[in-house]
Amino acid sequence: MRFTQVDFGDVQPIDGYGQGFFRIGGQVYEGAVLLTASGVEPLEGLRDRARLMALVGEIDVILFGTGTEIAHIDAGLRAEIEAAGIGAEVMNTPAACRTWNVLAAEGRRVALAALPV
């Protein structure tokens, strides 16, 4: 089997995650994060409407990592995001991190809003 180094360009990959933290681009971040092609910043949880809606026009889909288990996001938030033309994909945080790495490596216009495990 041949392994190939993935080129993320200027986008930061998720290197790892654990109890209460994420390691993104070699840096450790505590708590929930919002990750885009522009960088990573702390997030006040998955109900931070203002910050999430500020992404309109920048992204095509937002991945929601809901922690160790899949959980629903607020229905009003989902409706608002989808009305703005952005896809909303909800999954547990490990799956969301893997999906971010794949989509980011492909150069997709994606964001990740994730709670730590």
Secondary structure, DSSP 8 states (H G I E B T S, - for coil): --------TTS--EEEEETTEEEETTEEEES-EEEETTEEEE-S-TT-HHHHHTTBTTBSEEEEEESSS-----HHHHHHHHHTT-EEEEE-HHHHHHHHHHHHHTT--EEEEEE--
